[in-house]
Amino acid sequence: MKFSDIFVPRWQNSNPEVRKRAVERLKDTKLLAQIAEMDDDSGVCQAARLRLDRLQVKETVT
């Protein structure tokens, strides 16, 4: 953990595992799409895509 991690949102943490967990809580579809496209870790990108898909399906159903 970097010292700067204290001052940034969890989805911007230096640890990819922390970012993956943070993505699971996000509801902002624009932010999730940005993370899915731009994160350095492919696992975080995939987690963001999956979360985005789940949110979009939920919106369509309700």
N, C-alpha and C positions, 0 to 999 in steps of 0.2 A: 504494500500500500504506500502510495506516495503521499507526502504531506498535502499536496494540492487536492487530493481526493476528498479532503474534508470540506472543501469549499465549492465543489461542483455537484450537480445532480447525479444520482446513482447511475443513470444511463450514460453518463460521461466518465465514469470511474475508469481507472487504468486497468483494472482487473476484468477480463472478459466474463468471468463467472458472475461477478456482481452486476455487470451490464445485462446479462441474460436474465437474471432474477428481476431486475428493474423493468425490463421490457414486458414481463408478464403482468405488471401492474399498470402499465400505461394504457390510456384510453384515447389519446390524441392520435388520430389516424395519419395526419400529416407528418407528425414527428416519427411515428413508426415507419412510415414509408421512407423518410429520410434516413433513418437508422438502417433499414433494410438495404438501402443502396450504398451507404457511405461508411459503415463501420469497418474497421480494419480486420475484425475477426469474423470469419465466415459463419461460425456458430451463432454469433450475435445477430448477424444478418438473417440467418435462417429463423431464429427465434422471433425476430421482429416480423418477418413475413408470415409466420404461422399465427402470431397474435393478431396481426392485421386481418388475415383471412377469417379468424374466429369472430372478430368484431364486426366485420362486414356481413358475415352469415347471420349473426345475431340481429343486426339492423334490418336485414331483409325479412327475417322471420317475424319480427315484432311489428 
